[in-house]
Every structure is written in structure tokens, then in C-alpha cells.
Amino acid sequence: MVSKPARKSSARKSKGKEAGKAARRRRRLFSFGWFIKWSLVAFIWSSVFAGAVLAWYAYDLPEVESVSALTRRPAVTLLASDGKPFASFGEVHGRAVMISDLPRHVPRAVMAIEDKRFYDHFGIDITALLRAAIANFKARRIVQGGSTITQQLAKNLFLGPERTLKRKIQEVMLALWLERKFTKDQILTIYLNRVYLGAGTFGIAAAARRYFGKPAQKLALNEAAMLAGLLKAPSRYAPTRDRDRAAKRAGLVLNRMAALGYITKSQASKAIRSPARLRTRKRSIGRYFADWAFAQVQSYIGGGDSDLIVATTLDRRLQRIAEAKVTAALKGPGARLGARQAALVAMTPDGAVRAMVGGRNYASSQFNRATQALRQPGSAFKPLVYLAGLEAGLNPESMLLDAPVTIEGWSPKNYDERYRGKVSLTQALADSINTVAVRVQRHAGIEAVMRAARRLGITSRLKREAGLALGASEVTLLELTAAFGAFANDGYPLWPFAVSEVRDRAGKVLYRRSGSGPGRAIGPRALQDMNRMLQAVIEDGTGRAAKIGRPAAGKTGTSEGFRDAWFIGYSADLVAGVWLGNDDASPMKGVTGGGLPARLWRDFMIEAHGDSPPRPLIPGGAAGAGNFWDRLFGG
């Protein structure tokens, strides 16, 4: 009788357990359904968001449909002012090279060092990207890249050098498009015909002729490895710059090829023991100028696939003189005085650049110190300050006090740490007196000085501070030399230019320089005064070492700590500027603008003018008795 209730209780418990299990199953099913539902919702909205992002980045993608015509980079031949060629860009020896025409070791060398899984990925190498990300994270800086050959081609064809998230996403999108549009062999063919390989060469064919004097179809294994090694950093690994470094890099390529089974270890060892030999080549001139001119061509006519003939303003005689004088200055007194770099630019008063030297050795460094380097001009900036002063009512005979001065807690001193009392503007500019320049700027106003600089063509950022009067704001040699050109160009500012005309191979004119620059920027009275004051710098002031035996004017400049030394000046026929210093801004040994730069400028200008007859700076000679009336009526 006691056991019956126990059986009922057990049955109830069993039913309760089953009900609990069922409830738990229902909850799990509900949870799973809820998860699936909201995962689907999240997926849909994520897809919509991703699509919107891609659409946003795709909105301003460049035109891509013409890529099939761009297997070879157009050839550009630059002609000097006498019509003779002096530089070229791209391949100038025929059609694009097809990958099927190349020895097998040429594309294999490129793939070994740049993209070993090229034929296996879909345009993006996920493995390489992850490996690069891990390496960069460990190093806390960019030490590896994960871009495939297809991505590099996308950037080369369609995008600029900017490193932004937008550019990277567009690069990936374009790479995927290229992979869908072309076969792997076609992509590699276009890449090999477009890639930059140093020394101004674009494409494997141009590089083969530039470095080894042979067509790309005849490249040996060691030569192919050296060219492939250039892809990472063409300027750094160029054999024309450092043959040992290029050979070491080629050895890395050869070992990679052996590891991938493209060649045997014995083939790699033999090629490493016998590095590629460069062909002997007649020394070229004007490479810095050529790069600058080539950039102008691109801005004038944009892209395209036609070969171009470009008439430039380069004077080969003046260019050779400039290069020889810069080399002599750096090897002689420059070596003793710690000046390792120099730049020189010369132009006619209308802005046509006739000579340009951007550094001591183009093969070692393609950085153009005449057009790209921003340096403090020191007192070479003062003529723009004095121009503003003249326009604010001063004149060359105005007397200002050379004495200690303090502006906003800043107390500039003179170079010789002496004070002369009252001096004329002419003497103050000739002797480069700092305290007077600061007072002239205070009289005219900083804004007036900045406006004068802008009118004369200074485009670099100028700091709105008292130190502007002494050249504390950085400028390029080219723009400051052009600003002085307004004094030689009857008061009209000039825009430096290198390109006169661009034609295609059929002779069709694509661009021709015409028209004139902006209107007069300096009034006649101020122009005459500035010319006389700047002549006094050479005749009786800090620029005495720059005398050239004909009317000339100019100004010296030295930045703080002897880090930069300048001389910029002009005759009636030629405007030229010189800069000396060091790339790392280390100080020179007491080099001032009135020393080595003035002598370099003098040596160049004397030989550049040759036997041409001297001409006065001011047309018609002295202003004579009209000076008083001009000043009276503001002329």
C-alpha cells in the first residue's frame, strides 16, 4: 500500500522533466531563430553600407576603358633651344615589348621579388597582406608592403602617389577590375612596359637600352635580376648611382628565383659572381631641368599614348657652364668649407629658364634643390621688404636708425654686431643691415611686404612675423630668382617656364606657349630705385665679389648658423640665383652669401655673357632730373 503513491510521484517527475526539456528546446530554437534573423538583418545592412562605401569611392575613379591602349608609356623627347635633343623619357626604340617575346627569366625575376603568387591570386594576395600587417605591427612602422603586381599597375596607370585610405580602396577596386578585364599575361605585359626603373626610364625596353645598351629581348639572367631589383626603390638601387648596392640587390632576386625553382642554385651562384655590366654612355646634361620640364609637359597636355617632341628653353652652352662651375665650386672651396650641395638656376628676363643645376650629382640624388628645396633665404629676401618700403613712401636717401631694436620680444642683431647710427636705405641694403630692414618692414607693414612678395611670384608659405624681414620664411631658389627677375623685366613679374612647344610625332602642335604674364607689379619710380640700390650691393656692399665687368645688381643672403648661403642677381640679359648648403641643414664653415655663392654667380655670369656688349639695367640710362617730379607725383 505504501509503494503506489511513489509510482505516481515518479510519473509526475518524468512528465515535468519532459516538459522542461521541451521548453528548453523551444528556447534554443527561439534563440537560434532570433540569432539567424538578426544576423541576416545585420548582413543586409552591412552589405548596404559596404555597397555605399564602395559606391562613394568608385564615384571619382579615373577613366579605365582606355587601358588596353596603354601597354607602352609614350616616348617624350626634349629638345634644347637649338633644336637638338638632350633628354628623353619612356621607350624611344619601337613598339611595346610583349611578354611572349622576353626571355623567361625576365618576368620570373620580377615575380620572384615583387609577387611570387601572381598567377595564383585574384589581384589581392591575402597571405601577403596579413604577413605585411604582422611585420608592420611588430616593427611599429611600415617595413613591408603587401601590394600585388596588379595593384601596383592600378596605381601606376590610374592613381597618384598619395597614401590615403581612399586611394588604397580605389587601388583594390581597380586591381579587381584589371583581373576581370585582362589575362595574367596581359597584366604583366602592361606592367613591364609602364613601370619606372630609374634614370628617367619607364618600361623594361627603355631600361634595357639605358643600362645595358641592348633590347629587352636579349637581357641576360644577371641583367634581368638587376632590373627587377630596381622596382622597390629605383633611385636607391640604380646601378648608375651605386653599382655595388644594385649588384647586392640583384643577388637577392637571384636567390629568390632559385628558392622558387625558377633557376637552379648553380645558375644563381654564377650570375651573382658575375654582376651585370653597365654600358659606357656619353655624359648627358640638364637632367634636373629635364625632370622639371617633363612635369610641365604632363600638366599642359595631360595623359595620352602619343609620342611627343618637346621644344624647351634650355641653352646647352649655358647648361654646360653652370654644371662645370657648380662642380668646381663644390670640389674646391666647397669641400674645405663644408658645403656639400649647391643649386643654380638662370633665366632670361621673360622667364625662359636657360640653365638649371639641382644638385652636385643627378645620379646620386634626383631631388631638385633649385625647384623643390625650401630653405631660408636670409638677407636675399630683403629686396622685397625694401620694395614695400619704397611703395610706402620711403626713398633710397631716406635715413633710418641702425641701432638696437626689439619687436614683440625679438631683438635682431647685425651680422658684424656693430651699429652705425643713421644710414640711408641704399647703404643699409648694400651693407645688409638687419636692424634697418626690420624698421623698413615695420614702416611698410608685414602685410604690405607679403603682398609685394606675392606680386613678384613668391608662392611658398610666408610666416606673418617680424622675422620675415630677415628671410625667416622658407622659399625655393627658383621662385626667389624669378622674383628678382621682375627688377630686370621692367617691373613685370615673370613665370619661369621650360616648355615652348609640344608636338606629336606627326608634327601636330599640342601646346605652344603664348601670351604674357600678369601686368606690371612695380611702378617705374620704385623700379629705378630698386635697381640702383641693388647695383650698390655689388659695387660697394656685401656683393663686391660678384662684379662681372658690366652693369649688374643683386643681393647676398645667409641664414642663421651658416646653414644656407645665397646670391641672386641679374644683368639686363640674364637673371641667375645660386644656393649652397647641406641637405641635412648642418652648418657650413662660415660660408656667407657674399663669399662662395657670389663668386660662383660671378664665374657663371662672366662666361655666360661671353663677348656680348654690356647693356644698362634701366632702359634709357639714368632717370636724371625727373626724379624729383616723379616722387612728387608718385611716379
C-alpha positions in Angstrom: 0.0 0.0 0.0 2.9 2.3 0.6 4.5 1.9 -2.9 1.6 3.2 -5.1 1.9 6.9 -4.3 5.6 6.6 -5.1 4.9 5.4 -8.7 2.5 8.4 -9.2 5.1 10.8 -7.9 7.7 9.3 -10.3 5.4 9.7 -13.2 4.8 13.3 -12.4 8.5 14.0 -12.2 9.1 12.2 -15.5 6.4 14.4 -17.2 7.9 17.5 -15.6 11.4 16.7 -16.9 10.0 16.2 -20.4 8.1 19.4 -20.3 11.3 21.2 -19.1 13.3 19.7 -22.0 10.6 20.8 -24.4 10.7 24.3 -23.1 14.5 24.4 -23.3 14.3 23.2 -26.9 11.7 25.9 -27.7 14.0 28.5 -26.1 17.0 27.2 -28.0 15.0 27.2 -31.2 13.8 30.7 -30.4 17.3 31.9 -29.6 18.7 30.3 -32.8 15.9 31.8 -34.9 16.5 35.2 -33.2 20.2 34.9 -34.0 19.6 33.9 -37.6 17.1 36.7 -38.0 19.2 39.5 -36.7 22.4 38.1 -38.3 20.5 38.3 -41.6 19.4 41.8 -40.8 23.0 42.8 -39.9 24.3 41.1 -43.0 21.8 43.0 -45.2 22.6 46.4 -43.6 26.4 45.7 -43.7 26.1 44.9 -47.4 24.1 48.1 -48.0 26.7 50.0 -46.0 29.7 48.4 -47.8 28.0 49.0 -51.1 27.5 52.6 -50.3 31.1 52.9 -49.2 32.3 51.3 -52.4 30.0 53.5 -54.5 31.4 56.5 -52.7 35.0 55.5 -53.5 34.1 54.4 -57.0 32.4 57.8 -57.8 35.6 59.6 -58.8 37.5 56.6 -60.1 39.5 57.6 -63.2 38.6 56.5 -66.7 39.7 52.9 -67.2 38.3 51.8 -70.6 41.4 53.1 -72.5 43.8 51.0 -70.6 44.2 48.5 -73.4 46.0 51.2 -75.4 48.5 51.9 -72.7 50.8 49.0 -72.9 53.7 51.2 -73.7 54.4 54.5 -72.0 54.6 57.3 -74.6 58.1 58.5 -75.5 58.9 62.1 -74.8 62.0 63.7 -76.4 63.2 67.0 -75.1 64.9 69.4 -77.5 67.2 72.2 -76.4 66.7 75.8 -77.6 68.9 75.0 -80.7 66.6 72.1 -81.7 69.0 69.3 -80.6 67.8 66.5 -78.3 69.3 66.3 -74.8 67.0 64.0 -72.9 64.2 61.5 -73.3 61.6 59.7 -71.2 59.9 56.4 -72.0 60.9 54.0 -74.7 62.1 55.5 -78.0 63.1 52.4 -79.9 59.9 51.0 -81.2 56.8 49.2 -80.1 55.8 47.8 -76.7 57.5 44.5 -75.7 55.2 41.6 -75.3 55.9 39.1 -72.5 56.0 36.3 -75.0 59.0 38.0 -76.7 61.0 38.2 -73.5 63.4 35.5 -72.1 61.5 33.6 -69.4 63.9 34.8 -66.7 62.8 38.4 -67.2 59.1 38.1 -65.9 60.2 35.4 -63.4 62.8 37.8 -61.9 60.1 40.4 -61.4 57.6 37.9 -59.9 60.2 36.4 -57.6 60.9 39.8 -55.9 57.6 41.5 -56.3 54.7 39.0 -56.3 55.6 35.3 -56.2 51.9 34.2 -56.2 51.0 36.4 -59.2 49.5 33.6 -61.2 47.6 32.2 -58.2 45.8 35.2 -56.6 42.8 37.2 -57.9 44.5 40.6 -57.8 44.8 40.8 -54.0 47.2 38.5 -52.1 45.6 38.0 -48.7 48.6 36.0 -47.4 51.0 38.7 -48.3 48.7 41.4 -46.8 48.5 39.5 -43.5 52.2 38.9 -43.4 52.9 42.6 -44.0 50.4 43.7 -41.4 52.0 41.5 -38.8 55.6 42.6 -39.7 54.5 46.3 -39.6 52.7 45.9 -36.3 55.8 44.3 -34.7 58.1 47.0 -36.1 55.6 49.8 -35.2 56.3 51.2 -38.7 55.9 50.4 -42.3 58.6 47.8 -43.1 56.7 45.6 -45.6 54.1 46.1 -48.3 51.5 43.6 -49.5 50.7 45.1 -52.9 50.5 42.7 -55.8 51.7 43.4 -59.3 48.1 44.1 -60.3 47.7 46.6 -57.5 51.0 48.3 -58.5 49.8 48.5 -62.1 46.4 50.0 -61.0 48.3 52.7 -59.0 50.7 53.3 -61.9 48.0 53.7 -64.5 45.2 55.4 -62.7 46.2 56.8 -59.3 48.7 59.2 -57.9 51.4 58.6 -55.2 49.1 59.7 -52.3 49.0 57.3 -49.3 45.4 57.6 -48.1 42.7 55.1 -47.2 40.6 56.3 -50.1 43.5 55.7 -52.6 44.1 52.2 -51.1 40.5 51.2 -51.5 40.4 52.6 -55.1 43.6 50.7 -55.8 42.0 47.4 -54.7 38.8 48.1 -56.7 40.9 48.9 -59.8 43.1 45.8 -59.3 40.0 43.6 -59.2 38.7 45.3 -62.4 42.0 44.7 -64.1 42.0 41.0 -63.2 38.5 40.6 -64.6 39.3 42.6 -67.8 42.7 41.1 -68.7 44.6 37.8 -68.6 47.6 37.5 -66.2 50.0 37.6 -69.2 48.4 40.8 -70.4 48.6 42.4 -66.9 52.2 41.5 -66.6 52.9 42.8 -70.1 51.3 46.2 -69.4 53.2 46.4 -66.1 56.6 45.7 -67.6 56.0 48.3 -70.3 54.9 51.0 -67.8 56.9 50.6 -64.6 59.6 53.2 -63.6 63.1 51.7 -63.5 65.2 54.8 -62.6 67.4 57.1 -64.6 64.4 58.6 -66.3 63.4 55.3 -67.9 59.8 53.8 -68.0 59.4 50.2 -69.1 61.7 47.2 -69.4 62.7 48.1 -73.0 63.8 51.6 -72.1 65.7 50.4 -69.1 67.4 47.6 -71.0 68.8 50.1 -73.5 69.6 52.7 -70.9 71.6 50.5 -68.6 72.9 47.7 -70.9 72.6 49.1 -74.4 70.5 46.2 -75.7 66.9 45.3 -76.5 64.9 43.7 -73.7 64.6 40.5 -75.7 68.3 39.9 -75.2 68.6 40.5 -71.5 70.8 38.0 -69.7 69.8 36.5 -66.3 72.1 38.8 -64.3 70.8 41.8 -66.1 67.1 40.8 -65.6 67.8 40.3 -61.9 69.4 43.8 -61.6 66.4 45.4 -63.4 63.9 43.5 -61.2 65.8 44.7 -58.1 65.2 48.3 -59.1 61.4 48.0 -58.6 61.4 48.6 -54.8 63.4 51.8 -55.0 64.6 52.8 -58.5 66.7 55.8 -57.3 68.3 54.0 -54.4 69.2 50.8 -56.3 70.0 52.3 -59.6 73.4 50.9 -60.8 74.3 54.3 -62.2 74.2 55.6 -58.6 75.7 52.6 -56.7 76.7 49.6 -58.7 77.6 47.5 -55.6 74.2 48.2 -54.0 72.5 47.3 -57.2 74.5 44.1 -57.5 73.7 43.1 -53.9 70.0 43.7 -54.6 70.2 41.6 -57.8 71.8 38.8 -55.7 68.7 38.8 -53.5 66.5 38.5 -56.6 68.6 35.6 -57.9 68.4 33.7 -54.6 64.6 34.2 -54.6 64.4 32.8 -58.1 66.4 29.7 -57.0 64.2 29.2 -54.0 61.1 29.3 -56.1 62.6 26.8 -58.6 62.8 29.3 -61.5 66.5 28.7 -61.8 69.0 26.3 -60.3 71.3 27.2 -57.4 74.3 26.9 -59.6 72.8 29.4 -62.1 72.1 31.8 -59.3 75.6 31.5 -57.9 77.2 32.0 -61.4 75.1 35.1 -62.0 75.9 36.5 -58.5 79.6 36.1 -59.2 79.2 38.0 -62.5 77.1 41.1 -61.9 75.7 42.8 -64.9 78.0 45.4 -66.5 76.7 48.8 -67.5 77.3 50.2 -71.0 79.5 53.1 -71.3 77.4 56.2 -72.0 78.2 59.7 -73.1 77.5 62.1 -70.2 74.1 63.8 -70.5 73.4 67.3 -69.5 70.4 69.1 -67.9 68.8 66.1 -66.1 67.4 68.2 -63.3 66.0 70.6 -65.9 64.6 67.7 -67.9 62.6 66.3 -65.0 61.2 69.8 -64.3 60.3 70.3 -68.0 58.7 66.8 -68.2 56.4 67.6 -65.3 55.3 70.8 -67.1 54.5 68.8 -70.3 52.2 66.5 -68.3 50.4 69.5 -66.7 50.0 71.1 -70.1 48.6 68.2 -72.2 47.6 65.6 -69.6 47.8 61.9 -70.4 47.7 60.1 -73.8 49.6 57.5 -75.8 51.2 59.6 -78.5 55.0 60.0 -78.6 55.9 63.7 -78.0 58.6 66.1 -79.2 59.1 68.9 -76.7 60.9 72.2 -77.6 62.4 73.6 -74.4 64.2 76.8 -73.3 67.4 75.0 -72.3 70.6 76.6 -73.7 73.1 73.8 -73.9 76.1 76.1 -73.7 74.9 77.8 -70.6 73.9 74.5 -69.0 77.4 73.1 -69.5 78.9 76.3 -68.0 76.5 76.0 -65.0 77.3 72.4 -64.3 81.0 73.0 -64.6 81.0 76.0 -62.3 78.9 74.2 -59.7 81.2 71.1 -59.8 84.3 73.2 -59.4 82.9 75.2 -56.5 81.9 72.1 -54.6 85.1 70.2 -55.2 87.3 73.1 -54.4 86.4 75.7 -51.8 83.1 73.9 -51.0 84.9 70.8 -49.8 87.0 72.9 -47.5 84.1 74.9 -46.2 81.7 72.0 -45.6 79.3 72.9 -48.5 78.2 69.5 -49.9 75.3 70.7 -52.1 74.6 73.5 -54.5 71.9 74.7 -56.9 71.9 77.2 -59.7 69.2 78.5 -62.0 69.5 81.0 -64.8 66.7 82.6 -66.9 66.1 85.4 -69.3 64.1 88.3 -68.0 61.0 86.9 -69.7 61.2 83.7 -67.5 62.7 81.3 -70.0 64.9 79.1 -67.9 68.2 78.6 -69.8 70.2 76.5 -67.2 69.4 74.6 -64.1 71.5 72.6 -61.7 69.6 70.9 -58.9 72.5 69.3 -57.0 76.1 68.1 -57.3 75.2 64.7 -58.9 71.9 63.7 -60.5 72.8 60.0 -60.5 73.2 60.2 -56.7 70.1 62.2 -56.0 67.3 63.3 -58.3 66.0 65.7 -55.6 66.0 69.1 -57.3 67.3 71.7 -54.9 66.5 74.5 -57.3 62.8 73.8 -57.5 61.9 71.5 -54.6 64.1 72.5 -51.6 62.5 75.0 -49.2 65.3 76.9 -47.5 65.6 80.2 -45.5 66.9 82.9 -47.9 68.2 85.2 -45.1 69.0 88.7 -46.4 68.3 87.7 -50.0 64.7 88.3 -49.1 65.3 91.9 -48.1 64.8 93.5 -51.6 61.1 92.5 -51.3 61.0 94.3 -47.9 62.7 97.4 -49.3 60.3 97.4 -52.3 57.4 97.5 -49.9 59.1 100.3 -48.0 59.6 102.4 -51.2 55.9 101.9 -52.0 55.0 103.1 -48.5 56.8 106.4 -49.1 60.5 105.8 -48.4 63.2 106.5 -50.9 66.8 105.5 -51.4 68.0 108.6 -49.5 65.7 108.1 -46.5 67.6 108.0 -43.3 66.8 105.3 -40.8 68.4 104.4 -37.5 70.8 101.5 -37.2 70.5 100.8 -33.5 69.2 98.0 -31.3 65.5 97.3 -31.9 63.0 95.0 -30.1 59.7 93.9 -31.7 57.5 91.5 -29.7 60.4 90.4 -27.6 62.6 89.7 -30.6 65.9 91.7 -30.8 67.7 91.1 -34.1 71.4 91.9 -34.3 73.6 92.8 -37.3 76.0 90.3 -38.7 79.0 92.2 -37.6 77.3 93.2 -34.3 78.0 96.9 -34.9 75.6 99.8 -35.1 76.2 102.8 -37.4 73.6 105.3 -36.3 71.6 106.9 -39.1 72.1 105.4 -42.5 70.4 105.8 -45.9 68.2 103.0 -47.3 70.8 102.5 -50.1 73.7 101.9 -47.6 71.5 99.7 -45.3 70.7 97.4 -48.2 74.2 97.4 -49.6 75.7 96.5 -46.2 72.8 94.2 -45.4 72.0 95.9 -42.0 69.4 93.8 -40.2 68.0 96.5 -37.8 67.1 98.8 -40.7 65.4 96.0 -42.7 63.2 95.4 -39.6 62.4 99.1 -39.3 61.5 99.3 -43.0 59.1 96.4 -42.6 57.6 98.0 -39.5 57.1 101.2 -41.6 55.5 99.4 -44.5 53.7 96.7 -42.5 54.1 93.0 -42.7 51.0 92.6 -44.9 52.5 95.0 -47.4 55.7 93.0 -47.5 53.8 89.8 -48.1 51.7 91.4 -50.8 54.9 92.6 -52.6 56.3 89.1 -52.4 53.2 87.6 -53.8 53.0 90.1 -56.7 56.6 89.1 -57.6 55.8 85.4 -57.7 56.6 84.0 -54.2 54.1 81.2 -53.7 55.6 79.4 -50.7 54.0 79.9 -47.3 55.2 83.1 -45.6 55.1 83.5 -41.9 53.3 86.6 -40.6 56.1 87.5 -38.2 58.8 90.1 -37.7 61.5 87.6 -38.8 60.1 87.8 -42.3 62.2 90.9 -42.9 65.4 88.8 -42.4 64.3 85.9 -44.6 63.0 83.6 -41.9 60.3 82.1 -44.2 61.4 79.3 -46.5 61.3 79.6 -50.3 62.8 77.8 -53.3 65.7 79.1 -55.3 63.6 79.1 -58.5 60.8 81.3 -57.1 63.1 83.8 -55.4 65.3 84.1 -58.5 62.1 84.7 -60.6 61.0 87.4 -58.1 64.3 89.2 -58.7 63.6 88.8 -62.4 60.8 91.5 -62.1 63.5 94.1 -61.5 65.2 93.1 -64.8 61.9 92.8 -66.6 60.8 96.4 -66.4 58.7 95.7 -63.3 56.7 92.9 -64.8 56.6 89.6 -62.8 57.7 86.6 -64.6 56.6 82.9 -64.5 59.6 80.6 -65.0 59.0 78.2 -67.8 60.8 75.4 -69.6 58.5 74.3 -72.4 58.0 76.4 -75.6 56.1 73.9 -77.7 54.8 70.3 -77.7 54.2 68.3 -80.9 53.3 64.7 -81.6 55.4 62.5 -84.0 53.2 63.6 -86.9 54.0 67.2 -86.3 50.7 68.3 -84.8 51.1 71.1 -82.3 49.6 70.1 -79.0 50.8 73.1 -77.0 52.5 76.3 -77.8 53.4 79.0 -75.3 51.7 82.3 -76.0 50.5 85.4 -74.3 52.2 87.2 -71.4 52.2 87.2 -67.7 50.3 89.5 -65.3 50.5 93.2 -65.5 53.2 95.5 -64.1 53.9 94.7 -60.4 56.5 97.5 -59.7 56.0 101.2 -60.6 58.6 102.9 -62.7 60.0 105.0 -59.8 60.3 102.1 -57.4 61.8 100.0 -60.1 64.6 102.6 -60.8 65.2 103.0 -57.1 65.5 99.2 -56.5 67.8 98.8 -59.5 70.2 101.4 -58.2 70.1 100.1 -54.6 70.8 96.6 -55.7 73.6 97.8 -58.0 75.1 99.4 -54.9 75.2 95.9 -53.3 77.6 94.7 -55.9 79.5 98.0 -56.4 80.1 98.9 -52.7 78.4 96.4 -50.4 78.3 92.7 -49.4 78.2 91.5 -53.0 81.5 93.0 -54.2 82.8 89.5 -55.1 80.0 89.3 -57.7 81.3 92.1 -60.0 81.2 90.9 -63.6 82.5 93.9 -65.6 79.1 95.1 -66.8 76.0 96.6 -65.1 74.6 94.1 -62.6 72.6 94.1 -59.4 71.9 91.5 -56.8 71.7 90.6 -53.1 73.5 88.2 -50.8 71.8 86.1 -48.2 72.9 83.9 -45.3 70.6 82.0 -43.0 71.2 81.6 -39.2 74.1 79.3 -38.3 75.6 79.4 -41.9 73.1 76.7 -43.0 72.2 78.4 -46.3 74.2 80.9 -48.4 72.6 82.6 -51.4 73.4 85.1 -54.1 70.7 86.2 -56.6 71.4 88.8 -59.2 70.8 90.0 -62.7 72.1 91.8 -65.7 70.0 93.3 -68.5 70.2 89.9 -70.2 70.2 87.2 -67.6 68.8 86.6 -64.1 70.6 83.9 -62.0 70.4 82.5 -58.5 72.8 80.4 -56.5 72.3 78.5 -53.3 74.9 76.5 -51.2 74.2 74.4 -48.2 73.7 70.8 -46.9 70.6 68.6 -47.3 70.6 67.8 -43.6 70.8 71.6 -42.8 74.1 71.2 -41.0 76.1 74.4 -40.8 78.9 75.2 -43.2 82.2 76.7 -42.1 81.4 80.4 -42.2 80.1 80.5 -45.7 78.1 83.7 -46.4 76.3 84.8 -49.5 79.0 87.4 -50.2 81.6 84.6 -50.4 81.4 81.4 -52.3 77.9 81.9 -53.7 78.8 85.4 -55.0 82.0 84.0 -56.6 80.1 81.1 -58.2 77.5 83.5 -59.5 80.2 85.8 -60.9 82.1 82.9 -62.6 78.9 81.7 -64.3 77.7 85.1 -65.4 81.1 86.2 -66.9 81.3 83.1 -69.0 77.6 83.0 -69.8 77.7 86.6 -71.2 80.9 86.0 -73.2 81.6 88.8 -75.6 78.1 90.2 -75.7 78.1 94.0 -75.3 77.1 95.4 -71.9 73.7 97.0 -71.5 72.3 99.3 -68.8 69.9 97.8 -66.3 67.5 100.8 -66.7 66.4 101.3 -70.3 67.5 104.8 -71.5 70.1 105.1 -68.7 69.8 107.3 -65.6 66.5 108.8 -64.6 68.1 112.2 -64.4 66.3 115.4 -63.3 62.9 113.8 -63.5 63.4 112.1 -60.1 62.0 115.0 -58.0 58.9 115.3 -60.2 58.4 111.6 -60.3 58.5 111.4 -56.5 56.3 114.5 -56.2 53.5 112.9 -58.3 54.0 109.4 -57.1 55.6 108.1 -60.3 
